[in-house]
């Protein structure tokens, strides 16, 4: 309940900021600048030109966790697709160049989350942005462009590994070590905890201890060496930690922001928020991105930006 309540408080703060076209543009430009700066540093670190190490020693990630980075890149690319159509923020040639650069980094990092979300959301974005006879053509071209990522052997191999892990997962295993196997165990454990504590959950910060307990009781398989502090699913995590009351408040905040973002989807600020919310909801099905990807400042920004359309302020 604390998370949902604070999200609502920060959303109110973001909604009351004195937004102008200038500040919206600079907010988006600083976001893109941060992503591109991390990309430049990631390549220099991977090539040993700089003496620092990538996070978790995963190449081309820079100073970001690889899953978080993939979600951020997907958000940036989907925004640039909008700007490529409208030319609101950058020239179209620059948008296209940035899309290519970010897709290269996304292809080189072993993060299926952002890759999968981009494959799913890019065609939807193109379908929404291009009306009339162009809609089908551009959407098909977008699907083809995104699927071309799978022609890269490393990406194809990584996805096949994920499918292999899913197919060979068994609830009868005593121990699970694979990436997707651990995700399934975490979701399973989260459901077990929610059913055992349906009203108010196990409590904020108590998920890991509760998981260890049911693993010791052999209710779910063990995951040696892995600190399971979420259910690898935003919604199950909220339900397990905060119960039906907290989950209800959490869904209320998410749906309220989603409704406002959808209503303002053809404005620059509305599209920027809508893309974030889409990644938040879909990505939350297989990652607990209510922790990490969604911080208080971001919630405030994404809740406040779409409301500009209500004020009648034209930022286009």
C-alpha positions in Angstrom: 0.0 0.0 0.0 2.9 2.3 0.7 4.2 2.0 -2.8 0.8 2.6 -4.4 0.1 5.6 -2.1 3.5 7.2 -2.7 3.1 6.6 -6.5 -0.2 8.6 -6.3 1.5 11.4 -4.3 4.4 11.7 -6.7 1.9 11.5 -9.6 0.1 14.5 -8.2 3.4 16.4 -7.9 4.3 15.7 -11.5 0.8 16.8 -12.6 1.1 20.2 -11.0 4.6 21.1 -12.4 4.5 24.2 -14.7 5.1 22.3 -18.0 5.9 24.2 -21.2 7.0 23.0 -24.6 10.5 23.9 -23.8 10.6 21.8 -20.6 9.0 18.8 -22.3 11.5 18.9 -25.1 14.4 19.2 -22.7 13.1 16.4 -20.5 13.0 14.1 -23.5 16.4 15.3 -24.8 18.1 14.7 -21.4 16.6 11.2 -21.3 18.0 10.4 -24.8 21.3 12.1 -23.9 21.6 9.8 -20.9 20.9 6.7 -22.9 23.4 7.7 -25.6 26.1 8.7 -23.1 25.8 5.3 -21.5 26.0 3.6 -24.9 29.2 5.5 -25.8 30.8 4.6 -22.5 29.6 1.0 -22.8 31.4 0.5 -26.1 34.6 2.2 -24.9 34.5 0.1 -21.7 33.9 -3.1 -23.7 36.8 -2.3 -26.1 39.0 -1.6 -23.0 39.6 2.0 -24.1 38.3 3.1 -20.7 39.5 1.3 -17.6 36.1 0.6 -16.0 34.0 -2.5 -16.2 30.4 -3.0 -17.5 27.8 -3.8 -14.9 28.0 -7.5 -14.0 30.8 -7.7 -16.6 28.2 -8.0 -19.3 29.6 -6.4 -22.6 28.0 -3.2 -24.0 25.8 -2.5 -21.0 27.9 0.4 -19.5 26.6 1.5 -16.1 23.2 -0.1 -16.4 21.8 -3.5 -15.4 21.2 -5.3 -18.8 17.5 -5.8 -18.3 16.9 -2.2 -17.2 19.0 -1.0 -20.1 17.0 -3.0 -22.6 13.7 -1.5 -21.4 15.1 2.0 -21.5 16.4 1.5 -25.1 13.0 0.1 -26.2 11.4 3.3 -24.7 13.9 5.5 -26.5 13.5 3.8 -29.9 9.7 3.9 -29.7 9.8 7.6 -28.9 12.2 8.2 -31.8 9.7 6.4 -34.1 7.1 9.0 -33.1 9.6 11.8 -33.7 10.6 10.3 -37.0 6.9 10.7 -38.1 6.4 14.2 -36.7 9.8 15.9 -36.6 8.8 17.5 -33.4 12.1 17.2 -31.4 14.9 16.3 -33.8 15.4 16.3 -37.6 14.3 13.0 -39.2 17.8 12.1 -40.3 19.0 12.3 -36.7 16.1 10.3 -35.4 16.9 7.5 -37.9 20.6 7.6 -37.0 19.7 7.3 -33.3 17.3 4.4 -33.9 20.0 2.5 -35.7 22.6 3.2 -33.0 20.3 2.1 -30.2 19.1 -1.0 -32.0 22.8 -2.0 -32.4 23.3 -1.8 -28.7 20.1 -3.6 -28.0 21.2 -6.4 -30.3 24.6 -6.8 -28.7 23.3 -7.0 -25.1 21.9 -10.4 -23.9 18.6 -8.8 -22.7 15.6 -10.6 -24.1 13.1 -8.4 -22.2 13.7 -5.2 -24.2 14.2 -7.1 -27.5 10.9 -8.9 -27.1 9.0 -5.7 -26.1 10.4 -3.9 -29.2 9.3 -6.7 -31.4 5.8 -6.5 -30.0 5.4 -2.8 -29.6 7.1 -1.3 -32.7 4.5 -2.6 -35.2 1.7 -1.4 -32.9 3.4 2.0 -32.7 3.7 2.2 -36.5 0.0 1.1 -36.9 -1.1 3.9 -34.5 1.1 6.6 -36.1 0.5 6.1 -39.8 -3.2 6.3 -40.8 -4.9 5.3 -44.0 -3.3 3.3 -46.8 0.1 3.7 -45.3 -0.9 1.9 -42.1 -0.6 -1.7 -43.3 2.5 -1.1 -45.4 4.4 0.7 -42.7 3.4 -1.8 -40.0 4.5 -4.7 -42.2 7.8 -3.0 -42.9 8.3 -2.3 -39.2 7.7 -5.9 -38.4 10.2 -7.0 -41.0 12.8 -4.5 -39.7 12.4 -5.6 -36.1 12.4 -9.3 -37.0 15.7 -8.7 -38.9 17.3 -8.5 -35.4 16.8 -12.3 -35.2 19.1 -12.7 -38.2 21.9 -11.9 -35.8 23.2 -15.3 -34.6 23.7 -14.1 -31.0 20.1 -12.9 -30.6 18.6 -16.0 -32.2 20.7 -18.3 -30.1 19.8 -16.4 -26.9 16.1 -16.7 -27.7 16.4 -20.4 -28.5 18.1 -20.8 -25.1 15.1 -19.1 -23.4 12.7 -21.4 -25.2 14.8 -24.4 -24.2 14.7 -23.3 -20.6 10.9 -22.9 -20.6 10.3 -26.2 -22.3 12.5 -28.2 -20.0 11.4 -26.5 -16.8 9.8 -29.0 -14.3 8.1 -28.2 -11.0 9.5 -31.5 -9.7 13.1 -30.2 -9.9 14.8 -29.9 -6.5 17.0 -27.0 -7.8 16.6 -24.5 -10.6 19.5 -22.5 -12.1 18.3 -21.3 -15.5 17.2 -17.7 -16.1 13.6 -18.5 -17.2 13.4 -21.4 -14.7 14.2 -19.0 -11.8 11.5 -16.6 -13.2 8.9 -19.3 -13.2 9.9 -20.4 -9.6 9.6 -16.7 -8.5 6.2 -16.3 -10.0 5.0 -19.6 -8.6 6.4 -18.6 -5.1 4.7 -15.2 -5.4 1.3 -16.9 -6.1 1.8 -19.3 -3.1 2.6 -16.3 -0.8 -0.4 -14.3 -2.0 -2.8 -17.2 -1.5 -1.4 -17.7 2.0 -1.6 -14.0 2.8 -4.4 -12.6 0.5 -5.4 -9.5 2.4 -2.3 -7.5 3.2 0.5 -9.8 1.8 3.7 -10.8 3.5 4.8 -7.2 3.9 7.1 -4.8 2.1 10.7 -6.2 2.2 9.7 -9.6 3.5 9.3 -11.4 0.2 12.8 -12.9 0.2 12.5 -14.3 3.7 9.1 -15.8 3.0 10.4 -17.4 -0.2 13.3 -19.0 1.6 10.8 -20.4 4.1 8.6 -22.1 1.5 11.8 -23.3 -0.4 13.0 -24.9 2.8 9.6 -26.6 3.1 10.0 -27.9 -0.5 6.9 -26.1 -1.6 8.8 -24.7 -4.6 12.2 -25.7 -6.0 15.4 -24.1 -4.5 17.4 -21.5 -6.4 20.9 -21.7 -4.9 22.9 -18.5 -5.0 20.0 -16.4 -6.3 18.5 -13.6 -4.1 14.8 -13.8 -4.9 13.4 -10.5 -3.6 10.6 -10.2 -6.2 8.2 -12.5 -8.1 9.7 -11.7 -11.5 6.3 -10.2 -12.3 5.2 -6.7 -11.1 1.6 -7.7 -10.4 2.4 -10.9 -8.6 5.1 -9.1 -6.6 2.6 -6.5 -5.5 0.0 -9.1 -4.6 2.4 -11.2 -2.6 3.9 -8.3 -0.8 0.9 -6.1 -0.3 -2.1 -8.4 -0.7 -5.3 -7.6 -2.5 -5.6 -4.2 -1.0 -2.2 -3.1 -2.1 -2.6 -4.7 -5.5 -5.9 -2.9 -6.0 -4.3 0.5 -5.2 -1.4 -0.3 -7.5 -3.6 -1.2 -10.4 -5.6 2.0 -9.8 -2.5 4.1 -10.2 -1.3 2.2 -13.3 -4.7 2.4 -15.0 -5.2 6.0 -14.2 -1.9 7.0 -15.8 -2.6 4.6 -18.7 -6.0 6.3 -19.4 -4.5 9.8 -19.4 -1.6 8.7 -21.6 -3.9 7.0 -24.1 -6.1 10.0 -24.3 -3.1 12.2 -25.2 -1.4 9.6 -27.4 -1.0 11.8 -30.4 0.7 14.6 -28.5 4.5 14.4 -27.9 4.2 14.3 -24.1 1.3 11.8 -24.3 3.2 9.4 -26.6 6.3 9.6 -24.4 4.2 8.6 -21.4 2.2 6.0 -23.3 5.3 4.1 -24.5 6.6 4.1 -20.9 3.3 2.7 -19.6 3.1 0.0 -22.3 6.6 -1.2 -21.5 5.8 -1.0 -17.8 2.6 -3.2 -18.1 3.9 -5.7 -20.7 7.4 -5.9 -19.3 5.9 -6.4 -15.8 4.5 -9.7 -16.9 7.9 -11.3 -16.9 10.0 -8.8 -14.8 9.3 -7.0 -11.5 9.8 -3.6 -13.0 7.7 -1.9 -10.3 11.1 -1.9 -8.6 13.9 -0.2 -10.5 12.4 0.7 -13.8 9.6 2.7 -12.0 11.0 5.1 -9.5 9.2 8.0 -7.9 10.5 10.7 -10.2 9.6 8.7 -13.3 6.1 8.0 -12.0 5.7 11.8 -11.4 6.8 12.7 -14.9 4.7 10.1 -16.7 1.6 10.9 -14.7 2.0 14.6 -15.2 2.9 14.8 -18.9 -0.4 13.6 -20.5 -2.4 16.0 -18.3 -1.1 18.9 -20.4 -3.7 18.0 -23.0 -6.4 18.7 -20.5 -5.1 22.2 -20.0 -5.3 22.9 -23.7 -1.6 23.7 -24.0 -0.5 22.9 -27.5 3.1 21.6 -27.4 3.2 20.4 -31.0 
